[in-house]
Amino acid sequence: MAADSSLVLTVIRASNPAEIGREFVLAGPGSVVIGRAPPADFMIRDETVSRRHGELVVKGDGVTVRNLSSANGLFANGQPVEPGASVDLRVLEKLQLGGVLMGVSESMPTRNVQQRITTSEPVPATTQETAPLFTFTLDSGGCAVTCRGRLMSLAPSPALAFLRLCESPGQLVHQWDIQEVVGENANLAKLMTAIRNGVRQLMEQEALAIEAVVERVQEVHGSESVDPEDVRGLLRLFIFSRRGHGYLACVAPDDVVVEDHR
């Protein structure tokens, strides 16, 4: 990396939703220890991260990633780094510690070595209206879903099933096509229930406005079929089942973004 640039690490997936969106900035050259507790320089409050998990050493010609003997797993650009081992990279694009995935970018100009925690400042209404509803992040660890920055509580299998539905927005997807991505023995009814529960949580957390769900259900099923007061019925329409045929998700093409880091 350039001598006058900074390395910016952004948390894009974590089991602790409060960590999503946090940024750590390292002005190179230099080194930092990443972990869950002091004396780590960059601390991530996530149970899958070790107290002293990994170290980054930024040099003029690249980055060294070192696993500080953590058995919870460390991946650099999708490749595992064994406990006690290190890897030299010309470019670091993503870093995973335990279940925490961070995107890595280079920023100009140089800033002092510091930890910058992004605050939950309100997003302007115009940005909320135009931003995609769901972002799917694919990597070696599976699939994670966020709704406008908020992590959706979904295991990898229902997340992949949801992605398959969103790839055909507002259209029926045959159950065989879903089983191709989640396995032929998967219980699709349970996967759909998990997706609906995840959407319900987003609504309860006010990350997903009920008006947005109602609008998309109306576009697919018609306005007369929607009762906004019946949340359970609304969710069953949002992730709709046609017995013996398949399922559909009431999303629009612009609602979905897929980031493939595999």
N, C-alpha and C positions, 0 to 999 in steps of 0.2 A: 504494500500500500504506500501511497505517497507520504513523504515525511511530514507534510503540513495538513494531513487529513485526520479525521477521527473515525473510530469504529463504533457504530451504533448497533446495540443489540436490543431487539424489541420482542417481548413475550407475546406469542400468538396462540399458545395453547398451554393450559395448566389446569390441574384439578381444583385449584383455588381460584375462583373467578376474579377475585380482587387483584390478581397478578396480571391478568390479561391487559395488554396495552402498555405496561411499564417499559421504560427505556433505560438502558445503561450505556453510558458514553465513556469511551476510552480514547484519549488523545495519544496517538503513537509517536515515538516508540514508548513502550512501557509494558507492565504486566499487572494482572489482577487475578485474585482468587474469587471464584463464584461458589456460593454455598448457601445453606439455610440459616446459619447463625454466625456470630463473630467467632474468629477474626476474619471472616470472609469480607472482601472489599465490596462485592456486589451480593446482596442478600436477597434470596427468593423464598418467600414464605409458602413452601409447598412440601408436603410430607414425603414426596417421592425424591426430593433433593437431599443429598447428604450435607452434613455440617460444613465440610470442606470438600466440595465435589470435584471441581476442575479448575484449571488455571489457563489463562490466555496470555501469551507473550507476543506482543506486536513488535515486529521488526520492519526495517525498510523494505525487505524483499518478501514479506509474507507474515504468516501467523503460525505460531506453535500452539497446539491444543494438547494439554496434558491432563490425564485422568489421575486425580490424587487418591488413588487406591479405593475409589468408590465402587461398590458392587451393584449399585442401582442403575448402572448403564450410562454411558456417555457416547454420543454419536456426533461426528463432525462431517458435514455434507452427506449425511446418511450412512457413513461408514463407522463401525464400532471402534472405539479406542479402549483397549483393555486396561484394567486397573494397574496403575504404576507405569503405563506406557504413554507415549506422546506421538504426535504426528505433525509434520511440517506441511503447511499448505500455502500455495501462492495466493489463493483467494478462499475466504471462508464465507459461505452463503447462508448456512443454517447450522445451529448448534442445539443439541438435545441433551438435557440432563434429567435422568429419570423420566417422568412424564411431562416435563416442561420443554416446549419447543420454542426456540427463538430464531427469528429472522435476523440476518446480519447485513448491514449496509455500510458504505463508506460515505462520510459527510465532510464537506468543506465549508468554512475554513476550520482550523484547529481550535478546539476548546480545551480548557484545563481538564485534567483528569477529575471526573466527578460522576456521581450517580444522580441521574435526573429521573424523578418519578413523575409520570404524567398524571395530572389530576383529572377528576371526573367533571370537567367543565362541560356545561350544556352544549350540545351540538346545535348549531343554528338550524332553524326549522327548514330552510331551503335545502340544507345538506341532508337532513333526515328524509325529506321527501324524495330526493334523487338517489340516495345511497341504496345499494342492493340490500335486500332483506337478509339473505343467507350467504355466508362465505364458507365453502368447503375446502379444507386444507388436507391434501393427500401427501403422506410421507411413508417412510418405511415402517412406522408404528401404526399405520391404519388411516382412519379418517376422523377429522374433528370438524365440528360445525359451530360457527359463531353467528349471532344475529346482531348486526351493527355493533360489533365489538364485544358482545356478551357471549360467553361460552355456553353452548347448549348442552344440557345434561343428557348425552347419548353415548352408549357404548359403540365400538366400531361397527358391529353388524347393523343395528338400526340406522346408524349414520350413513352407511353405504346404501342401505335400502332407500333412505330418504333422498340421497343423491341421485339414485337411479330414477326415482319419481320426478325429481326436479329437472332431470335431463330431458323430460318430455312434459313441459309445463302445461297443466290443464288437460292433459290427455291420458287416457287409460293405458296403463303399462301392464302387460300380461304377467301373471304370477311366475311363469317360466323365466321371463326376462329378469325378474328380480332375483330368482333363485340362482341365476347364473353368477351373480356377484356376491351373494351371501351364503350360497351352498344349498344343495337340493333338499337337505333335511331340515332346513331352517323353518321355524314356525312363523309364517308370515303374519298371522293375526297378532301374535305377541309383539313382533317388530313394529307393526303399525300402532299398537297401543303405546309402545315406548315412545314413538315419534309424537303422538298426540300429547302424551304426558310432558314431553320436552317442550312442546309448543305452549302448553298450559303454563308451565313454569315461567317461560319467557313473558307471557302475558301478566302473570302475577307479579313479576319483577319489574313490569312496565318497560321492558326492553322491546317488546312487540306490542304495538297498540291494537286493541281489539277492533278498532275501526278499520285497520289495515287488513285484518283477517276477514272481517265481514265483507269488505269491498271485493276481495279476491274470490270469496265464496259466491258472492252475487254474480260476478262475471262469468263463473262456470255454471252455476246451478239456477240462476235467476233470482231476482230480488224477493219474490214471494216465498221462497223456501227457507229464508233465513230469519231466525229469532235471536237477536243479539243477547237476550237475557238467558237463553239456554246455552251455556258455554259447552256443555258436553255434546249437545247436538251440533253446535257450530264446529267443534273439533272433528266430529265424525264426518261432517261435510268437507272440511278442509283437507283431511286425509280420508278420501272416500273409497269405500269398498264395494265392488260389484261382484257378488258371490259367484264363484266358479270362473271368473274371467280375470280380474286383476284389481289394481288400485290406481288412484290418481291423486296428485297434490295440486291444490288450488293456488298455483303460483304463476307469475308472468315471466316471460323470458328475461326481462331486466332485473328480476328479483334475485338472481342467482349468479354467483361468481365462483369459479373453481380454480384453486391454486395447487398445481401438481408439482410437488418437490421430490418425487420419487426418482 
